[in-house]
Amino acid sequence: MTHVIEAPRADDAASLGPLQLRAWLQTYPCEDVGIDENWIREHRGSSATEEGIAQWREFIEATRQQPDLLFCRVVRSGTEIVGFLCGRAA
């Protein structure tokens, strides 16, 4: 399996929102501290909504306009995005 790391395209926003939610659901549930699936969906689920996807699209465009301030890369396996890394300069 080959992975390619590259800058995201605007149409990748539709994949990034749901992928972010799945990552939270797989990584962060911890009933001991009150983080369960319902909490995650309530606090992080918006990334997979139309509004969240629109915000991803805006962020992707902003990374193109402000590369010294914003960063985003996606990891593709074939045509599927399987990971991402995004952030802001401090």
ChimeraX attribute file (.defattr): number of C-alpha atoms within 10 A of each C-alpha:
attribute: neighborCount
match mode: 1-to-1
recipient: residues
	/A:1	4
	/A:2	7
	/A:3	15
	/A:4	13
	/A:5	14
	/A:6	12
	/A:7	17
	/A:8	21
	/A:9	13
	/A:10	15
	/A:11	12
	/A:12	17
	/A:13	23
	/A:14	18
	/A:15	15
	/A:16	23
	/A:17	24
	/A:18	18
	/A:19	18
	/A:20	18
	/A:21	19
	/A:22	16
	/A:23	11
	/A:24	16
	/A:25	19
	/A:26	10
	/A:27	9
	/A:28	12
	/A:29	16
	/A:30	10
	/A:31	10
	/A:32	7
	/A:33	7
	/A:34	11
	/A:35	14
	/A:36	15
	/A:37	17
	/A:38	13
	/A:39	14
	/A:40	18
	/A:41	16
	/A:42	10
	/A:43	12
	/A:44	17
	/A:45	20
	/A:46	18
	/A:47	22
	/A:48	22
	/A:49	13
	/A:50	13
	/A:51	12
	/A:52	19
	/A:53	22
	/A:54	17
	/A:55	16
	/A:56	22
	/A:57	20
	/A:58	13
	/A:59	19
	/A:60	23
	/A:61	15
	/A:62	15
	/A:63	20
	/A:64	16
	/A:65	11
	/A:66	11
	/A:67	12
	/A:68	10
	/A:69	13
	/A:70	18
	/A:71	18
	/A:72	18
	/A:73	18
	/A:74	21
	/A:75	19
	/A:76	17
	/A:77	14
	/A:78	11
	/A:79	9
	/A:80	12
	/A:81	18
	/A:82	15
	/A:83	16
	/A:84	17
	/A:85	11
	/A:86	13
	/A:87	12
	/A:88	12
	/A:89	8
	/A:90	5
